[in-house]
Amino acid sequence: MSGYDINKIVSLCKRRGFVFQGSDIYGGLANSWDYGPFGVELKNNVKRAWWRSVVYDRNDIFGMDAAIIMHPKVWEASGHASGFIDKYRDCPSCKKRLRVDDPRLNAKRPNLCPECGQDKLPLTDARDFNLMLKTTLGAVELQGVETYMRPETAQGIFVNFTNIIDSKHPKLPFGIAQIGKAFRNEITPGNFIFRTREFEQMEIEYFTDPKDADDVYDKWVEERFGWYLGLGVDKDSLRKRKHEKDELAHYAKACSDIEYKFPFGWSELEGIANRGDFDLKQHEKFSGKDMRYFDAKANKRFYPYVVEPSGGVDRSVLAFLVDAYREEKVNDDLRVVLKLHNDLAPTKIAVLPLLKKRGDIVEVANKIAVDLKKHFVTVYDDTAAIGKLYRRQDEVGTPYCVTVDVESMEDRKVTVRERDTMSQERIGIDSLTEYFVGRLT
């Protein structure tokens, strides 16, 4: 459901505590975003769902967490130090930097700046701009070692390839999974959290016999596509796009993107690439270490091929938010609701007392919330009338509300309201945990 304006998503995120502008009290920092109470829960749930599907539910993938700052030679070996460059032009009027492939640039009016609208002063000629963020290791800056904040998480996996082999003794095919921060000092189009300088990746490097790489690649494309569908993404808003030969990185044998139809158009959620044996050979060349895999059965060493499913956490969060967003008319009132998959919803249950001035109702409601918290992410809220409380929980995607009312004091039952249909049913207090286990797990 990507037919809503992106500004509505941004407004909801700020109003309800999903995402805030970074450094907001100082006027903000461009393309910097902070995740609020609901946002961090949604983000963590996305990462948990991914980790469960690729690590816990499989026997052939191991997890790890590599350092963000790595030896400078890592980036020489990977090619980032010399080749991770984009070309930009600068506007002399507003000082904005523009990528030369920015679709807003007008070939017929080459000096027209899409940011400020001036076209009298010529834009600068295209210049190279390294996308890596530099930093210095050492107490004295001028004497320190210059290195970079990692622009991707993949290289941390490749440099640990032999460590995983020596510690886990896996047989091909096997994979290594990692979730972590990466940094790219690029000019971003400002599509909210879609493209930022600081972002988080969910990445697998899956090592396989070269003769099996094509089949493995095809299976990963289908598996990763199915993961988004399994978490409720509208199939009409999701597609696979195979890269043409002129789009491929120089080392890639094949690559496919899983794209989502955002309000600003079709854009990449995740890429699945057959990287061949480029990375292991490069790190062997620069480190002097043998990066080959030893096949005991065949009694030979060789470089496995690598299939890499690489997705963006922040992009996934945005896609799930956009896809779940609905505006519905209910009794002539507008209901805004996030129809998030239960696994992704930041809060699973909200416990609401109908009358906060009734001490006995409040006491029972608090007791129910405490008991449910042992099993589910549960909140207690008595800060508004019941109608407003329902709407508040709808906006943050809470699947179920439990209302304690006057009758609850007599029949020991509560009203359970389901988010998507707004249907209600009376459930015994002693049966609540069992009721929700069957619906939320």
Sequence and secondary structure as in RCSB ss.txt:
>XXXX:A:sequence
MSGYDINKIVSLCKRRGFVFQGSDIYGGLANSWDYGPFGVELKNNVKRAWWRSVVYDRNDIFGMDAAIIMHPKVW
EASGHASGFIDKYRDCPSCKKRLRVDDPRLNAKRPNLCPECGQDKLPLTDARDFNLMLKTTLGAVELQGVETYMR
PETAQGIFVNFTNIIDSKHPKLPFGIAQIGKAFRNEITPGNFIFRTREFEQMEIEYFTDPKDADDVYDKWVEERF
GWYLGLGVDKDSLRKRKHEKDELAHYAKACSDIEYKFPFGWSELEGIANRGDFDLKQHEKFSGKDMRYFDAKANK
RFYPYVVEPSGGVDRSVLAFLVDAYREEKVNDDLRVVLKLHNDLAPTKIAVLPLLKKRGDIVEVANKIAVDLKKH
FVTVYDDTAAIGKLYRRQDEVGTPYCVTVDVESMEDRKVTVRERDTMSQERIGIDSLTEYFVGRLT
>XXXX:A:secstr
   S HHHHHHHHHHTTSEEETTGGGT  TT EEE HHHHHHHHHHHHHHHIIIIIT SSEEE    SB  HHHH
HHHTHHHH EEEEEE TTT  EEETT TT BTTBTT  TTT   SS     EEEE SEEEEESSSGGGSEEEEE 
S SHHHHHTTHHHHHHHH   SSEEEEEEEEEE        TTSS SEEEEEEEEEEE GGGHHHHHHHHHHHHH
HHHHHTT  GGGEEEEE  GGGS TT SEEEEEEEEETTEEEEEEEEEEEETHHHHHHHHHH     EEETTTTE
EE  EEEEEEEEHHHHHHHHHHHHEEEEEETTEEEEEE   TTT S SEEEEES TT HHHHHHHHHHHHHHHTT
S EEE  SS HHHHHHHHHHTT SEEEEE TTHHHH EEEEEETTT  EEEEEGGGHHHHHHHHH 
